[in-house]
Amino acid sequence: DSGVTQTPKHLITATGQRVTLRCSPRSGDLSVYWYQQSLDQGLQFLIQYYNGEERAKGNILERFSAQQFPDLHSELNLSSLELGDSALYFCASSAYGGDHYEQYFGPGTRLTVT
Amino acid sequence: AQRVTQPEKLLSVFKGAPVELKCNYSYSGSPELFWYVQYSRQRLQLLLRHISRESIKGFTADLNKGETSFHLKKPFAQEEDSAMYYCALSVGTQGGSEKLVFGKGTKLTVNP
């Protein structure tokens, strides 16, 4: 168990809908990262927050947004959902390992868009 | 541009045989590389980091800057090693942070 938690575990919704995925980082970790894992694209970095502020952006669609709250948990909002958004969404938090950062992943949220 | 290449999508070996999962990277900076393992689409688990030069579950990986490679090796594969293996490169971002760039992964199957 990495200490990173994600809810819900599974989510099934219809096209055009909006969903919110939640992540709680490990105790003491200030950074939260979101990744999307799909069969065709593999694992892709979406966005990173550090202590409440957006720090880096990857291949995140405009229909997607995220935020990190004062208690450091983060939410990823996906709107106007399309079939292609079906994927496993991972959250990770990072800790400094002495001279580099190590990322620890949550169990993921499996999103199915029908 | 930063890129991680895992040339083998699938790799199948017999129990007790040596296994090598290949990883090549492209990065202009000083590379920090990791191997992650994922069992049955569960969470990604950090297996190895190049900087610590450790051996976990019998796996080792050596960074070869000349060949820009970070291959994962195990001398005697076990059935429980069957999983997806991802090589990842940590790259700096404009915000002064780091993100992971992953390869496409190699699915290792160890047959009895």
HADDOCK unambig.tbl for C-alpha pairs under 7 A between the chains (distance, minus, plus):
assign (segid A and resid 42 and name CA) (segid B and resid 104 and name CA) 5.47 0.50 0.50
assign (segid A and resid 43 and name CA) (segid B and resid 102 and name CA) 6.17 0.50 0.50
assign (segid A and resid 45 and name CA) (segid B and resid 100 and name CA) 6.97 0.50 0.50
assign (segid A and resid 55 and name CA) (segid B and resid 95 and name CA) 5.15 0.50 0.50
assign (segid A and resid 55 and name CA) (segid B and resid 97 and name CA) 6.87 0.50 0.50
assign (segid A and resid 56 and name CA) (segid B and resid 93 and name CA) 6.26 0.50 0.50
assign (segid A and resid 56 and name CA) (segid B and resid 94 and name CA) 7.00 0.50 0.50
assign (segid A and resid 56 and name CA) (segid B and resid 95 and name CA) 5.93 0.50 0.50
assign (segid A and resid 105 and name CA) (segid B and resid 43 and name CA) 6.24 0.50 0.50
assign (segid A and resid 105 and name CA) (segid B and resid 44 and name CA) 5.81 0.50 0.50
assign (segid A and resid 105 and name CA) (segid B and resid 45 and name CA) 6.92 0.50 0.50
assign (segid A and resid 106 and name CA) (segid B and resid 43 and name CA) 5.91 0.50 0.50
assign (segid A and resid 107 and name CA) (segid B and resid 42 and name CA) 6.04 0.50 0.50
assign (segid A and resid 107 and name CA) (segid B and resid 43 and name CA) 4.33 0.50 0.50
assign (segid A and resid 108 and name CA) (segid B and resid 43 and name CA) 6.38 0.50 0.50
